[in-house]
Amino acid sequence: MLVKFSISNFLSYNKKQTFTLESGRVTKKSDHLLTDNNTGKSLLHFAAIYGKNGAGKSNFIKAASLLKTFIVSGKLPPTAGDLWCKIEDTNQSKPTEFEIEFIADGILYEYNLSIILATGVITKDELIRINGNRKTKLYYKNLETGGYTFHNSIKGHNRDLEVLSRTFAMSGSAFLFSINHNTQGFYAANPQAIILRNVFLWFMDTLEVIFPDQSLQQSSLLQYEISKSDFEKLLKDFDTGIEGIRLENVTKEKVFENIDFKLQQQVNLGMALVSHLADFAAINNQLEIEIPLQESSNIFSQVVRTRRNIFIINLEKDAKFHFYSLKFIHNIGGKKLEFTMQNESDGTYRLFQLIEILVCKKDKVFIMDEINRSLHPKLTVQFVKKYFEHANGRKVQLVTTTHESRIMSHDIVRRDEIWICDKNDDSSTKMYSLEDEQVRIDKVLDENYMNNVWGGVPVFEDE
């Protein structure tokens, strides 16, 4: 789970700004809290970030995305060299700093990365384990030698870590990426270092950064343990006009006719990686066409999405790949009609991006830009309400930027769940929560926000 995230020298973030999901002093809505018994941390399930256009809301999302991308892929995005904060010319030669505190497998970690974006030079790369007031530096980049120094608890007797780190030293990648790629057999021989794998998997699988225009297939929507009837109920609850869904058998050729070449390559790779699982399938237990959207019913399930269609690819118990197209059933004038996704509204399309957040059974931290994109204001509010219903008792967090002030209701959120992005006099971003502002709990939050009581809204000359 995410605890804190700090940024400096990145786009509009000049001096260090810290966002936290640690709960404040608010006593109401205790069901909005996620208590981690291993660390004793009391965390929020939700946070909404407000601010006028250009105040830095989306830059916060971009920072989280860049950090994840660098750790998971080992590379900076092509545009990274131009992402330093240009408010001060000297920032070009200074490192951009990311500090993130999170819980993975019941252990509290702090990860610090400093990198000069213009050159790609890493000046700090360290992982710290936190136990109460005690901090243990598990590894850090030694600037004098260019290599890494490790704590004895993960070093082991055969010195594999030290040997490998010298190989990685000049790669320009984060150590977490390097130690988890092309190092087959390392963890089998060095079980004491398995936490390095666990931390990497937190960034790869638990942390999910979603942009409004992100291709749907890049996140794992619809792949979780949700039955078809549950899915239909959610669509009805959101008043989409959809009364049911049906899986229609199609061929692989039909799927590939509707997706681009890059996505075809991704699908083929995904199928190749799991095809060996067919050897373990029970050949005599074939499934029918009408199957539930449930991971446990199949050996493997992959969802492929475009604006026009949603396809599901299952490796089923007959040891074969089956391909399905998702059809949406409407009742129009008493007649049942079926449509594909291309016939549905942008709001329904967007809603399909969001439903995973309600149904996902895995530990997840969703960081999302513009939750209200293409949604009616009432639908956005209803989604947030539904989220709190589904989040209770689960290890899931949602951080989102939004302009939808109707969420700012004491009937819906806590004071510490509202964050504001505003501009300093030099146009750099400052972040603060309403907990920092010590806003009275009986204040009309959305009205005061729109009246610029706390900043973060545009002010025009005629006002």
C-alpha positions as CSV (number, residue, x, y, z in Angstrom):
1,M,0.0,0.0,0.0
2,L,1.1,3.5,-0.7
3,V,2.1,5.7,2.3
4,K,3.9,8.7,0.9
5,F,5.2,10.1,-2.4
6,S,7.5,13.1,-2.7
7,I,8.7,14.9,-5.8
8,S,11.2,17.7,-6.6
9,N,12.6,19.2,-9.8
10,F,10.1,17.6,-12.0
11,L,8.0,19.7,-14.4
12,S,6.1,22.2,-12.3
13,Y,7.4,20.7,-9.0
14,N,10.4,22.7,-8.0
15,K,11.0,22.3,-4.3
16,K,10.1,19.1,-2.6
17,Q,6.3,18.4,-2.3
18,T,5.0,15.5,-0.3
19,F,1.7,13.7,-0.8
20,T,0.6,11.2,1.9
21,L,-2.2,8.7,2.4
22,E,-1.6,8.4,6.1
23,S,-4.9,9.3,7.9
24,G,-5.2,12.6,9.7
25,R,-7.1,13.5,12.9
26,V,-10.5,13.1,11.4
27,T,-12.6,10.6,13.5
28,K,-15.6,10.3,11.2
29,K,-15.9,7.6,8.4
30,S,-13.5,5.2,10.0
31,D,-14.5,2.7,7.4
32,H,-12.5,4.7,4.9
33,L,-9.3,3.7,6.7
34,L,-7.1,0.8,5.9
35,T,-5.1,-0.4,8.9
36,D,-2.0,-2.5,8.2
37,N,-1.5,-4.8,11.2
38,N,2.1,-5.5,10.4
39,T,3.3,-1.9,10.4
40,G,0.5,-0.3,12.5
41,K,0.0,2.3,9.7
42,S,-3.5,3.8,9.3
43,L,-3.9,4.6,5.7
44,L,-6.6,6.1,3.5
45,H,-8.4,4.1,0.8
46,F,-9.0,7.3,-1.3
47,A,-7.7,10.7,-2.1
48,A,-8.9,13.3,-4.7
49,I,-6.5,15.9,-6.0
50,Y,-8.1,19.3,-7.1
51,G,-6.6,22.3,-8.7
52,K,-6.9,24.7,-11.6
53,N,-5.6,23.8,-15.1
54,G,-1.8,24.1,-15.1
55,A,-1.5,23.8,-11.3
56,G,0.4,20.5,-11.5
57,K,-2.3,17.8,-10.9
58,S,-1.4,15.8,-14.0
59,N,2.3,16.3,-13.4
60,F,1.9,14.4,-10.2
61,I,0.5,11.4,-12.2
62,K,3.3,11.8,-14.7
63,A,5.9,11.6,-11.9
64,A,4.4,8.4,-10.6
65,S,4.3,7.0,-14.1
66,L,8.0,7.9,-14.8
67,L,9.1,6.3,-11.5
68,K,7.3,3.1,-12.2
69,T,8.4,2.9,-15.9
70,F,12.0,3.4,-14.9
71,I,12.0,0.6,-12.4
72,V,9.9,-1.8,-14.4
73,S,11.5,-1.3,-17.8
74,G,15.0,0.0,-16.8
75,K,14.6,2.9,-19.2
76,L,13.5,6.5,-19.0
77,P,10.8,7.6,-21.4
78,P,12.1,9.3,-24.6
79,T,10.9,12.7,-23.4
80,A,12.5,12.4,-19.9
81,G,15.5,14.7,-20.7
82,D,13.1,17.7,-21.0
83,L,11.0,17.0,-17.8
84,W,13.2,18.8,-15.2
85,C,11.7,21.9,-13.6
86,K,12.5,24.9,-15.8
87,I,11.6,27.6,-13.2
88,E,15.4,27.7,-12.3
89,D,17.9,27.3,-15.1
90,T,20.3,25.5,-12.8
91,N,17.8,22.7,-12.3
92,Q,18.9,21.2,-15.6
93,S,22.1,19.9,-14.0
94,K,20.4,19.0,-10.7
95,P,18.9,15.6,-10.0
96,T,15.2,15.1,-10.0
97,E,14.3,13.4,-6.8
98,F,11.6,10.8,-6.0
99,E,10.9,9.4,-2.6
100,I,8.2,6.8,-2.1
101,E,7.2,5.0,1.1
102,F,5.0,1.9,0.7
103,I,4.1,-1.5,2.2
104,A,4.8,-4.7,0.4
105,D,4.2,-8.1,1.9
106,G,3.7,-6.6,5.3
107,I,7.0,-4.7,5.3
108,L,7.4,-0.9,5.2
109,Y,9.9,0.4,2.7
110,E,11.3,3.7,1.6
111,Y,12.7,3.9,-1.9
112,N,14.7,6.9,-3.0
113,L,15.8,7.7,-6.6
114,S,17.6,10.8,-7.7
115,I,18.4,11.1,-11.4
116,I,19.6,13.9,-13.6
117,L,17.0,13.7,-16.3
118,A,19.0,15.7,-18.9
119,T,21.8,13.1,-18.8
120,G,20.2,10.0,-17.3
121,V,22.9,9.9,-14.5
122,I,21.6,8.2,-11.3
123,T,22.9,10.1,-8.2
124,K,20.9,8.1,-5.6
125,D,19.4,4.7,-5.7
126,E,18.6,3.2,-2.4
127,L,16.1,0.9,-0.6
128,I,15.4,1.2,3.1
129,R,13.4,-1.1,5.4
130,I,11.5,0.7,8.2
131,N,10.6,-1.0,11.4
132,G,9.2,1.4,13.9
133,N,11.7,4.2,14.3
134,R,14.5,2.0,13.0
135,K,15.6,2.4,9.4
136,T,17.9,-0.2,7.7
137,K,19.5,0.7,4.4
138,L,19.2,-2.5,2.4
139,Y,21.3,-1.2,-0.5
140,Y,22.5,2.1,-1.8
141,K,24.5,3.4,-4.8
142,N,28.0,4.3,-3.8
143,L,28.9,7.5,-5.7
144,E,32.6,7.2,-5.1
145,T,32.9,3.7,-6.6
146,G,29.9,3.7,-8.8
147,G,28.8,0.4,-7.4
148,Y,26.3,-0.7,-4.7
149,T,26.7,-1.4,-1.1
150,F,24.4,-4.0,0.6
151,H,23.2,-4.8,4.1
152,N,24.4,-8.1,5.5
153,S,20.7,-9.3,5.8
154,I,20.4,-9.6,2.0
155,K,24.0,-10.0,1.0
156,G,24.4,-13.8,1.6
157,H,27.6,-15.8,1.8
158,N,28.3,-16.3,-1.9
159,R,28.6,-12.6,-2.7
160,D,26.4,-12.9,-5.8
161,L,24.8,-9.5,-5.1
162,E,28.2,-7.7,-5.1
163,V,29.3,-9.5,-8.3
164,L,26.1,-8.8,-10.1
165,S,26.0,-5.2,-9.0
166,R,29.4,-4.5,-10.5
167,T,28.0,-5.8,-13.8
168,F,25.0,-3.5,-13.5
169,A,26.9,-0.4,-12.3
170,M,27.3,1.2,-15.7
171,S,23.9,0.1,-17.1
172,G,22.1,3.3,-16.3
173,S,19.1,1.4,-14.9
174,A,17.7,1.2,-11.4
175,F,19.1,-1.7,-9.4
176,L,15.7,-3.1,-8.8
177,F,15.3,-3.6,-12.6
178,S,18.7,-5.0,-13.1
179,I,18.5,-7.6,-10.3
180,N,15.2,-8.8,-11.6
181,H,16.1,-9.2,-15.2
182,N,18.4,-11.8,-16.8
183,T,19.4,-13.2,-13.4
184,Q,17.8,-16.6,-13.7
185,G,18.4,-18.7,-10.6
186,F,19.6,-15.8,-8.5
187,Y,16.8,-16.0,-5.9
188,A,17.0,-19.8,-5.7
189,A,20.6,-19.4,-4.7
190,N,20.0,-16.3,-2.6
191,P,16.7,-16.7,-0.8
192,Q,17.7,-14.0,1.7
193,A,17.4,-11.4,-1.1
194,I,13.8,-12.3,-2.1
195,I,12.6,-9.0,-0.8
196,L,14.2,-7.4,-3.8
197,R,11.9,-9.4,-5.9
198,N,8.9,-8.5,-3.7
199,V,9.6,-4.8,-4.0
200,F,10.0,-5.0,-7.7
201,L,6.7,-6.8,-8.0
202,W,5.0,-4.1,-6.0
203,F,6.0,-1.5,-8.6
204,M,5.2,-3.8,-11.5
205,D,1.9,-5.3,-10.3
206,T,0.5,-3.4,-7.3
207,L,1.1,0.2,-8.5
208,E,-1.2,1.0,-11.4
209,V,-0.9,4.4,-13.1
210,I,-3.8,5.2,-15.5
211,F,-4.1,8.2,-17.8
212,P,-7.4,9.3,-19.4
213,D,-6.2,8.4,-22.9
214,Q,-4.4,5.3,-22.0
215,S,-5.2,2.2,-24.1
216,L,-7.4,-0.1,-22.1
217,Q,-5.4,-3.2,-22.8
218,Q,-2.5,-1.7,-20.8
219,S,-4.2,-2.3,-17.5
220,S,-5.7,-5.6,-16.4
221,L,-9.4,-4.7,-16.3
222,L,-12.0,-7.5,-16.4
223,Q,-9.4,-10.2,-15.6
224,Y,-10.3,-10.6,-12.0
225,E,-12.7,-12.8,-10.1
226,I,-16.0,-11.3,-11.0
227,S,-19.0,-13.3,-12.3
228,K,-21.0,-12.2,-15.3
229,S,-24.1,-11.5,-13.1
230,D,-22.0,-9.3,-10.8
231,F,-20.7,-7.4,-13.8
232,E,-24.2,-6.9,-15.2
233,K,-25.4,-5.6,-11.8
234,L,-22.8,-3.0,-11.7
235,L,-23.6,-1.8,-15.2
236,K,-27.3,-1.5,-14.2
237,D,-26.4,0.3,-11.0
238,F,-24.7,3.0,-13.0
239,D,-27.7,3.4,-15.3
240,T,-25.9,2.7,-18.5
241,G,-28.9,1.2,-20.2
242,I,-27.1,-2.2,-20.5
243,E,-29.2,-5.0,-19.2
244,G,-26.8,-7.9,-19.8
245,I,-23.6,-9.0,-21.5
246,R,-23.0,-12.0,-23.7
247,L,-19.8,-13.7,-24.8
248,E,-19.9,-14.6,-28.5
249,N,-17.5,-17.2,-29.9
250,V,-15.2,-15.7,-32.5
251,T,-12.0,-16.8,-34.3
252,K,-8.5,-15.5,-33.6
253,E,-8.6,-14.1,-37.1
254,K,-11.6,-12.0,-36.2
255,V,-9.8,-10.6,-33.1
256,F,-6.7,-9.7,-35.2
257,E,-8.9,-8.0,-37.8
258,N,-9.9,-5.5,-35.2
259,I,-6.5,-4.7,-33.5
260,D,-3.3,-3.1,-34.7
261,F,-0.1,-4.9,-35.4
262,K,1.6,-3.9,-32.1
263,L,-1.4,-5.2,-30.1
264,Q,-1.3,-8.4,-32.2
265,Q,2.3,-8.9,-31.2
266,Q,1.4,-8.4,-27.5
267,V,-1.4,-11.0,-27.8
268,N,0.8,-13.6,-29.5
269,L,3.5,-13.0,-26.9
270,G,1.0,-13.4,-24.0
271,M,-0.3,-16.6,-25.5
272,A,3.2,-18.0,-26.1
273,L,4.2,-17.4,-22.5
274,V,1.3,-19.4,-21.1
275,S,0.9,-22.1,-23.7
276,H,2.9,-24.5,-21.6
277,L,0.1,-24.4,-19.0
278,A,-2.0,-26.4,-21.5
279,D,0.0,-29.5,-20.7
280,F,-1.5,-29.4,-17.2
281,A,-5.1,-29.0,-18.4
282,A,-7.8,-31.6,-17.8
283,I,-8.6,-32.5,-21.3
284,N,-12.0,-34.1,-20.4
285,N,-13.4,-30.9,-18.7
286,Q,-14.4,-28.7,-21.6
287,L,-16.2,-25.5,-21.0
288,E,-19.3,-24.3,-22.9
289,I,-19.6,-20.9,-24.7
290,E,-21.5,-19.2,-21.9
291,I,-18.7,-19.1,-19.3
292,P,-18.5,-16.7,-16.4
293,L,-15.9,-13.9,-16.4
294,Q,-14.0,-15.6,-13.8
295,E,-10.2,-16.2,-13.7
296,S,-10.6,-19.4,-11.7
297,S,-12.8,-21.0,-14.4
298,N,-9.8,-20.9,-16.9
299,I,-6.2,-21.7,-16.9
300,F,-5.5,-18.2,-18.3
301,S,-7.5,-15.2,-19.3
302,Q,-6.5,-12.1,-21.3
303,V,-8.6,-9.1,-22.2
304,V,-8.0,-7.1,-25.4
305,R,-9.7,-3.8,-25.7
306,T,-10.1,-1.1,-28.4
307,R,-12.7,1.6,-28.6
308,R,-14.7,-0.6,-31.0
309,N,-14.5,-4.0,-29.3
310,I,-13.6,-5.9,-26.2
311,F,-12.3,-9.4,-26.7
312,I,-11.5,-12.1,-24.2
313,I,-8.9,-14.8,-24.8
314,N,-9.2,-17.8,-22.5
315,L,-6.9,-20.9,-22.3
316,E,-9.5,-23.2,-21.0
317,K,-9.5,-26.7,-19.5
318,D,-9.7,-28.4,-22.8
319,A,-6.1,-27.1,-23.3
320,K,-7.1,-24.8,-26.2
321,F,-7.3,-21.1,-26.6
322,H,-10.9,-19.8,-27.1
323,F,-11.8,-16.3,-28.3
324,Y,-14.9,-14.3,-27.4
325,S,-16.3,-10.9,-28.3
326,L,-18.2,-9.0,-25.6
327,K,-21.8,-8.1,-26.6
328,F,-23.9,-5.6,-24.6
329,I,-27.6,-6.3,-24.4
330,H,-30.1,-3.4,-24.4
331,N,-33.9,-3.4,-24.1
332,I,-35.1,-0.9,-26.7
333,G,-38.9,-0.6,-27.1
334,G,-39.3,-4.0,-25.6
335,K,-36.9,-5.6,-28.0
336,K,-33.5,-7.1,-26.9
337,L,-30.7,-5.7,-29.1
338,E,-27.0,-6.4,-28.9
339,F,-24.2,-3.9,-29.5
340,T,-20.4,-3.9,-29.4
341,M,-18.4,-1.3,-27.6
342,Q,-18.2,1.0,-30.6
343,N,-22.0,1.6,-30.2
344,E,-21.7,2.5,-26.5
345,S,-21.2,6.0,-25.3
346,D,-17.8,7.5,-24.2
347,G,-19.1,7.4,-20.7
348,T,-19.8,3.7,-20.8
349,Y,-16.4,3.1,-22.4
350,R,-14.8,5.1,-19.6
351,L,-16.8,3.2,-17.0
352,F,-15.3,-0.1,-18.2
353,Q,-11.9,1.3,-17.4
354,L,-13.1,2.1,-13.9
355,I,-15.0,-1.1,-12.9
356,E,-11.9,-3.0,-12.2
357,I,-11.2,-0.7,-9.3
358,L,-14.5,-1.9,-7.7
359,V,-14.0,-5.6,-8.3
360,C,-10.3,-6.2,-8.2
361,K,-9.4,-8.8,-5.5
362,K,-5.7,-8.2,-5.6
363,D,-3.8,-5.6,-3.5
364,K,-3.7,-2.5,-5.7
365,V,-2.7,1.2,-5.7
366,F,-4.5,3.0,-8.5
367,I,-3.1,6.4,-9.4
368,M,-5.5,7.9,-12.0
369,D,-5.7,11.1,-13.9
370,E,-9.2,12.7,-14.4
371,I,-11.6,10.1,-13.0
372,N,-14.5,12.3,-14.2
373,R,-13.4,12.1,-17.9
374,S,-16.5,11.5,-20.1
375,L,-18.6,10.8,-17.0
376,H,-21.8,12.7,-16.0
377,P,-21.2,14.5,-12.7
378,K,-23.7,12.3,-10.9
379,L,-22.1,9.2,-12.3
380,T,-18.7,10.3,-11.0
381,V,-20.1,10.9,-7.5
382,Q,-21.9,7.5,-7.6
383,F,-18.7,5.8,-8.6
384,V,-16.9,7.2,-5.6
385,K,-19.7,6.1,-3.3
386,K,-19.6,2.6,-4.8
387,Y,-15.8,2.6,-4.5
388,F,-16.0,3.1,-0.7
389,E,-18.6,0.3,-0.5
390,H,-16.3,-2.1,-2.3
391,A,-13.0,-0.9,-0.8
392,N,-14.0,-1.7,2.8
393,G,-12.0,-4.7,4.0
394,R,-9.8,-4.8,0.9
395,K,-6.2,-3.6,0.4
396,V,-7.0,-1.2,-2.4
397,Q,-6.2,2.6,-2.8
398,L,-7.4,5.1,-5.3
399,V,-5.7,8.4,-5.9
400,T,-7.2,10.5,-8.6
401,T,-7.2,14.0,-10.0
402,T,-10.5,15.6,-10.7
403,H,-12.5,18.9,-11.1
404,E,-15.7,17.3,-9.8
405,S,-16.4,19.4,-6.7
406,R,-19.5,17.4,-5.9
407,I,-17.3,14.8,-4.4
408,M,-16.3,17.4,-1.8
409,S,-19.2,16.5,0.5
410,H,-18.9,15.5,4.2
411,D,-21.5,12.8,3.3
412,I,-19.0,11.3,0.9
413,V,-15.4,12.0,1.9
414,R,-13.2,12.9,4.9
415,R,-11.3,16.2,5.1
416,D,-7.9,14.4,4.8
417,E,-9.0,12.8,1.6
418,I,-9.0,16.1,-0.3
419,W,-5.8,17.5,-1.7
420,I,-5.2,20.9,-3.5
421,C,-2.6,21.7,-6.2
422,D,-2.0,25.4,-6.4
423,K,0.7,27.7,-7.7
424,N,3.4,29.5,-5.8
425,D,4.4,33.0,-6.8
426,D,7.0,31.6,-9.1
427,S,4.4,29.3,-10.8
428,S,5.8,26.2,-9.2
429,T,3.4,23.6,-7.7
430,K,2.5,23.4,-4.0
431,M,0.4,20.5,-2.6
432,Y,-1.5,20.5,0.6
433,S,-4.5,18.7,2.0
434,L,-7.6,20.1,3.8
435,E,-6.2,18.4,6.9
436,D,-3.2,20.8,6.6
437,E,-5.7,23.7,6.4
438,Q,-7.5,22.5,9.5
439,V,-10.9,23.0,7.7
440,R,-13.8,22.8,10.1
441,I,-15.7,19.6,9.6
442,D,-19.0,21.5,9.1
443,K,-17.8,23.6,6.3
444,V,-19.5,23.3,2.9
445,L,-16.4,22.0,1.2
446,D,-17.4,22.2,-2.5
447,E,-18.9,25.7,-2.2
448,N,-15.8,27.0,-0.3
449,Y,-13.5,25.4,-2.9
450,M,-15.3,27.0,-5.8
451,N,-15.2,30.4,-4.0
452,N,-11.4,30.0,-3.8
453,V,-11.2,29.8,0.0
454,W,-8.3,27.4,-0.1
455,G,-6.9,28.2,-3.6
456,G,-6.5,25.8,-6.5
457,V,-9.2,27.4,-8.7
458,P,-8.9,29.9,-11.6
459,V,-9.6,33.6,-10.9
460,F,-10.7,35.8,-13.8
461,E,-10.5,39.6,-14.2
462,D,-14.2,40.1,-13.9
463,E,-14.2,38.4,-10.5
